[in-house]
Amino acid sequence: MSRTRTRAAASAKQASPQEMVANLAVLASVFAWAGVVVTLFVH
């Protein structure tokens, strides 16, 4: 947690669009895994 906090503190100085991109990537991966699981259960 300390590493993420230091990253947030360091990126807080900037506009930090990288955090938004990272969050979108995580959400996309989560939805992709959810789709795979749903397809496996459906088939």
C-alpha positions as CSV (number, residue, x, y, z in Angstrom):
1,M,0.0,0.0,0.0
2,S,2.9,2.3,0.7
3,R,4.1,2.1,-2.8
4,T,0.8,3.0,-4.3
5,R,0.5,5.9,-1.9
6,T,3.9,7.2,-2.9
7,R,2.9,6.8,-6.5
8,A,-0.3,8.7,-5.9
9,A,1.5,11.4,-4.1
10,A,4.1,11.7,-6.8
11,S,1.5,11.7,-9.6
12,A,-0.8,14.0,-7.7
13,K,1.5,16.9,-8.8
14,Q,0.6,16.1,-12.4
15,A,-2.8,15.8,-14.1
16,S,-2.3,12.0,-13.6
17,P,-4.1,10.7,-16.8
18,Q,-2.0,7.5,-16.4
19,E,-4.1,6.6,-13.4
20,M,-7.3,6.9,-15.4
21,V,-5.8,4.8,-18.2
22,A,-4.7,2.1,-15.6
23,N,-8.2,2.1,-14.1
24,L,-9.8,1.7,-17.6
25,A,-7.3,-1.1,-18.4
26,V,-8.2,-2.9,-15.1
27,L,-12.0,-2.5,-15.8
28,A,-11.5,-3.8,-19.3
29,S,-9.6,-6.9,-18.1
30,V,-12.2,-7.5,-15.5
31,F,-15.0,-7.3,-18.0
32,A,-13.1,-9.5,-20.4
33,W,-12.6,-12.2,-17.7
34,A,-16.3,-11.9,-16.8
35,G,-17.2,-12.4,-20.5
36,V,-15.0,-15.5,-20.7
37,V,-16.5,-17.0,-17.5
38,V,-20.0,-16.3,-18.8
39,T,-19.3,-17.9,-22.1
40,L,-17.8,-20.9,-20.4
41,F,-20.9,-21.3,-18.1
42,V,-23.3,-20.7,-21.0
43,H,-21.6,-23.3,-23.2
